[in-house]
């Protein structure tokens, strides 16, 4: 199951998507943190840390941060864990991983969510921050999440979801589709950073609805699947891998 239809103006087929996305993020990696920080009014770090705590990340957990990007989620997780040694950061983009490596001494792996070169039943907690739209298969990705989590392990996916109300959807489109990319180009003077933010909007606009994501999580065998929403647009998908010894 695709997270959104093929964006033919960007790449020709689903098979061509990974190479396009990798190139996009490699080129925009140097500007990414700056753009995300002011684009979300400097609130992103505190929100990530608070949500990780709310969803049960505790000291001693072994954390896998899938599609870690520049390490924004992992950095906040390390503050909760009091170390980065129990964090594995996985991302297909060499450029994003290079930035993340400057921030924390985690274990870094270059790879895709749909086929992770990681052991079974290895992690207590798995996160994915604002990257679900960039995978090639929801089903394949969620099966991999189930595989690498320990029995009883927790999953948390953060996403930005287009509002359903007409007025809210209008302002969402105005900000993410027009103003945000324009300001990104103005302040960074980078066409690559602007294109990255334009692609963000295009994928958010075309993304499957939350009900489809929830169904795919359940189909992968995860339990306690739910979606919490902040400010009407920040989706927090959570789930657990069943532990047969506790059933």
Buried (B, 14 or more C-beta within 10 A) or exposed (E): BBBBEBBEEBBEEEEEBBEBBBBBBBBBBBBBBBBBBBBBEEEBBEBBBEBBBEBEBEEEBBBBBBBBBBBBBBBBBBBBBEBBEBBBBBBBBEBBBBBBBEBBEBBBBBEBBBEBEBEEEBBBBBBBBBBBBBBBBBBBBBBBBBBBBBEEBBBBBBBBBBBEEEEBBEEBBEBBBEEBBEBBBEBBEBEBBBBBBBBBBBBBBBBBEBEEBBBBBBBBBBEEBEBEEEEEBBBBBBBBBBEEEEE
